[in-house]
C-alpha cells in the first residue's frame, strides 16, 4: 500500500507543478493513452455528470492543452483530443519522472531492480487496459455524477 500511496503523491506533485488539478491531469493522461473521445462518452465511462466534464475540459481548453472538435462521422458528437501543447506538457512531465526514477533506483542492486520490474509488469498491463478513473475531488470523493 505504501508503494501506491507514494506513486499517488508523485502524480499529485506532477499535476500541481503543471498548474493542473488532479482530475485535469488524469484527463490529459487518459487522452494521451486512448486518443480522442466524445465528451459524452467520457462522462459515461467515468460516471461523471456532463456538466462536470464540461467544466474540466473548459479549463484544459483555456490552457491550450485540449481541443474540442466535431466528430467527422457524427456531427452531433464533440470529440476531445490533446493539442501539441498537451503532448509537450506530458512529455516534459515524463522526462522529469524518468529522471527522478533513475535517481531513486541508482543505489539499488541490479537484481533487485529486475525483480521489482518483473513483479510490476502484470500490474502495469492491467492499468494499460483499464477504464479511465472517475474524476475525484481533493477530498477523494467522486466529482459530479
N, C-alpha and C positions, 0 to 999 in steps of 0.2 A: 504494500500500500504506500509505503514511503516513496517508492520509485514513481508511482503515478502522481502523487502529490508534488514531487519535485518537477516532474515534466509539466504539470499544470501551472506551477509557479513560473517556470521558464516561458511558457506560452503567454501567460498574462503579462510578463515583462516585455516580451516581444510586441504584443498588441499595444500596450501603453506607450512604449518607446516609439511606436509608429504613429502615435496620435489617434489610435482607433480604440473603440470599445471592444471587449472580448467578442461579443456577437458579430460585430462588423468584421473583425479579423477572421473569425471562423467562416463567415460567408466568403471572404476572399480566398481562403484556403480551399474551401469546397469547390468554388468555381474554377480554381486553378486545376484541381484534380479532375473534375467532372465535365467542365466545359459549360457552354451556355445552357440556360434552363429558363423555362417560363416562370415568371414571378408567382403565378398562381400555383404552379406545381411545387415550387419551393415551399410555399405556405402549407400545402397539403402534406408534403413529405416530412416537414418538421413539426406539424401540429400547431403552427403559429397562425395567428389571425392575419388576413391580408393587409390590414392597416398597419400592423407591426412590421411586416415585411417591407411595406412601402416606406415606412419611416427609416428602417435600417438602410434600405437602398438609397433613399434620398441623400443621406449623409455621405455614402460612398460615391454617388454620382457627383455631388457637390465637390468632393475632394479630388475627383478625376480618376478614381480607381475602377469604376464600373460604368458601363453604358447600358442604356435601355434601347431596344430596337424592336421593330415588328418582326414576327416570325414569317419568313417568306412563304411558308406552307399554310399558315393560318393567321391571316392579318389581324384577327381578334386577339391573338396572344402577344404579350410583350415578353421578349427574351432579354435576359440579363447576362452580360458577359464582362470579363475583365478587359480593361483598356491596357495599352502598353505600359502606362504608369503603374497600374495594378500589378502587372507581371514584374516590373522592375522592383517595386516595393518588396514583393515576396522573394525575389532573387537576392536582394540585399539582406533581408532577414535570414534567409537560408545560409548565406555566406557567413553571417555573424554566428549563427547556431553551429555551423560546422567548425568554425574557429574555436568556439567555446568547447565543443565536444573534444576536439584534439587536445586542448589544454587539460581537460578533465581526465582524459584517458592516457595522457603522456606518461604518468608514473606507474601504470598497471602493467603487469607481465603480459606478453603476447597471448599466452594460452588462456589467461583469464578473460581477455577481451574476446577471443574466439568463442569461448564457452558462452559468454553473455550474448553475443550476436546470434549464435545458434539457438539459444533459448528464446530470444525475442523475435526471430523470424516468423514463426507461426502467428504471433500476436500482430505483427506488422501486416501480414497478409490479410488477416481478418479486418483490420482497420481500413485497408485499401478497398474493400468491397462493402463496407458498412454504409448505412443510410447516413445522411447528414444529421448532425446533432441538433436538437431543438435549441434555439437561442435561449439563454437564461440571463436573468438579471444578476447584478453583482452579488446579491444575497443568495444566489443559487436557485431561485425559483424560476420556472419557465415564464418567459415573456410572452404576453398575448395568449391566443388560443384558448 
